[in-house]
Amino acid sequence: MPLKQIELPPAVARRFVDDLRAYFAEPNAIKREEIAARQLHALKKHYRGKLRLFDVKEMFEQMRDHS
């Protein structure tokens, strides 16, 4: 999990929240993986540190109740 905050443009942040909601609404595990992978790719454009698929899923879990 990244230690420093990721500064995202508003459109990217909105897409993150949309994908967060879609991730938890999706019953198919493979499609959930695709959603998380899409966000990993988008977040890597704005974060220079190490970021893995596991990190994105962990962010989704931590933000689940805040969306």
N, C-alpha and C positions, 0 to 999 in steps of 0.2 A: 504494500500500500504506500503510495507517495506520502512523504512526510510534509512537504510543502504544498500549499494550495495551488490548484491549477486555475489560472486565469483564462476564462473562456469568453468568447464573444457571445452576446445575447442569443443569437440564432443557434449557435452550437449548444449552449446551455439548455435552450428550449427543446432541442432535438434529444439531448441526453434525458431530460425528464419524460419526454414522449416514449423513448425507448425503455426507460425504467418501468413505466406503466405497462408497456407492451410485453416486457420480459416476464412480469409476474402474472399477466393475463394469459400468457401462452402455455397451453398444456403440453405441447410437444417439446421435449428436451433438446432435440436437434435445432429447432427454430429458436429456442432460447439461446443456444450457443451462437447462432448466427447473429442475433441481436447484440449479444455481448461483444462478439468479434467486430461488428460494425462500429460499436462505440470505442473499442480499443483502438481501431484505426483512426477514428476521428480525434480521440484524446491525444494520441501520439503526435498529432500535428501541432499541439499547443503545450506539450510537456516534454522536456528534454531528458528527464530521468528515466530510469527503468520502469516499465509498466507492462504488466502481463495480463492475460485473459483472467486469471485468478483474481487480480487486483480489481478489475472492472466488476466482476461478479460480487466481490466483497463490498465494493462501493454501492452496488445495487442493494445488497442486503442491508447495509447500514442506513441507507436512505429510504428504505421501503416504507416506513411510517411517516416520512416527511414529504411524500409526493402528493 
